[in-house]
Structure formats: C-alpha cells, structure tokens
Amino acid sequence: MNKNKKIIITESAGHFIVDAYSGFLNPIMPFIAAKIGISMAIATVLISVSNLTSSLSQPFFGYIADRWQRRFFIFWGMLMASVFLSFLGIAHNIYMLIVFLILGHMGVSFFHPQATSIVSNYSDNTSNSKEMSIFIATGTFGFALGPAISSGITQICGLEKLPFACFIGIITAFILLKNTPKLNTLNIKKPQVSILGAIKKIFQNKPVSVLVFASIVKSFVVSSFSIILPFYWKSAGYRVSTIGIILFAFMMAGAFGVVSSPYFERKIGIKNVFYLSLLTVLPLGIIFYIFKGQGIVSFISFILIGYVSFLAVPVNMSLAQRLMPEFKSMISGFIGGFSWGVIGIILPLVSIIAEKIGIMNILLLMTVVPFSFAYFIKYIPTDK
C-alpha cells in the first residue's frame, strides 16, 4: 500500500469513528433528561443549539486550518468528540450536560474541515472524487451506527458506563497523529485574506457558490424526510423500532449513493451526476406521496430519495475544493457542516407549516426545491 492510500484510509477510519460519536446523543437524550430532571422541550433546544454550534462553526475552523496547516484539528477534534460525547452519560446536571455537548460537538467541528482537506491533498487522481466518496461514505456509515452503539451500551450496561466508549476514540486520535504527516511540509497554497475576505471570495465565485447552495438543498431534503417524517409514521401507528430501522436504511442508502458517485461521474459526467441527483427527487417524492408514506412501494421510493440525495456529495466537495484550492478546509466547512446548520435554522419553520398543511403535503413541496435548483447547475464548469 502506498503512502497516500494509507493516509486516506486513516482519515476515513477517523471519519467513521468521529461521526459515530456525533450520533450518540439522540437515542439516549430522553434517559439523560429523565436522570437530570429537564423537560423534553429543554432537551430538544440543547440538541438543536449544540448541533448548530458544531455546523455553523465549521467554516471558521476550516479557515484557521487552511492558514495554520497543522494536525492540531485532527488530533484534538477526535479526542474532544470521543471523550465529551461519551461523558454525556455521567452528566449530573444541566450545566455539565451543556459543557459536554459544546466541547464534544466542537471536537466534531474541529475534525471535519481539516480531514477533508487532507484527503483532497493526498488523492491520487485529478478529480479525487473516488477517495472523497470513500471518506464521506465512512462518515455516513459511522453516523448511522452511532445511535445503535450508544443505545446498546445504555441498554446493556447503563448510562454510567457510556464513558468507557471514549477509549476507541482516544486510541484513534493517536493513530491519526502518527499516520498523518506534518502538513506544513506540503506546498499548499494558503489564504492571504481575512476570514471575511475569504467568505467574500468564496461566494463571489459563482460555480463554488452554486456548489455550496447545492449542498444546502441536499441537506434540506435529507433533514426534512428524516426528522419530520417519523412524526407522521408515529401517528400512523408505526412502532419506534420500525421507524428506527427505516431511517437506518435511508441513511445506508445515502452512504451507498456516496460510494457509487464516482462510477456515475465516469459514465455520465459531473454535471449529469448533479442533474440525476436533483431532478429525480421530485418523481420519487410524488410516488411516496401517492402511497401516503406506507407500503413497500412507498418504502422503496423513500430509500431511493436517500440514495439520490447523497449521490452528488463527493463530486460536489471535490469540485469545489479544486476550484479554490487555497480554501479547501473552509469550503469543506461550508459544504459538509454549514449547510446542515442552515437547515437547522429553517427546519422549525418547516415543522410549523407541516402542522398547518400536513406532513405529507410539506414533504411533497420539499421535493420541488431540488428539482427547481437543477437550473443553476449550468453555472458549474464542464467536465473538461
């Protein structure tokens, strides 16, 4: 195995681990809330704020990573995420819980921009979408498995034993430190402007801004279906375990969409991957709506929505980084983190509208968004 592949495999394994920790909270939060005596409303606010903090801060940490070019963010990001998100189980009051949430999610925010930039820098081919697809897919798998890990430990051993899960992350942090080369030895172009200047340059670049908004649209569809839809299924009488399995399948389909992205890029070209990803959500959404979100046909259409929504993710990331190489980490922060944070702000409004017009109706409207946005793909560069 050559050096570059070893580095990419190491970063991808780290991505799997850190995203598994980031998925710890949701299934165990009701038990933590009961333990420390807080309401569901307060618990939900804490989850939202911590997720927003992690997502919206990624471009900032990405900018610093681009300027410093150090392994600092990889090592400390993994350490902070693994330790503090595992320690959620021993929070004795709301103040400890807030500290653990902020520091844990800050670790997740540290890790992603720098690790994504490293994968891009050490990719063997010119497009690097194959290596990027592996890196992103491992994170998606990790995030899907995280809830099963935390709930399994809690079910079998109790919340107080959850901190023992941090040892895997601690060991991984030192493996990353050992196998990630010193980045300041690379001839990497660094940004020469302030963070505000960097943001201005990124969004003045029309193709890159289109790619950032494409990631927001993807996040919009995925979040709408995975967060709002369970409320409909609950009202329809679905068991919580059934809903969990369906959502797990949705995320796994997304991971396979990420993995298969380079194949479609080779066969049909970069732009057509975007068109395939964006245009097919609407007809699949219509099928899902016709069958009212129930039955085998509806289930298949739901899984396919997960698949196509993630299909252009590696192409999106690698293309944006190639267009502005001096901002690789920062662009990763916008595409991989900030886009989810924006949707975290918008989604409460979507939920309010859903209560007025119905969950299935709002989800059908959501599928029109990617279909309409496909018009702007004409502004990204041709395959050449």
Summary of the structure (lengths in Angstrom):
residues: 384
radius of gyration: 20.1
end to end distance: 30.3
largest distance: 58.9
contacts: 1422
relative contact order: 0.15
helix: 86%
strand: 0%
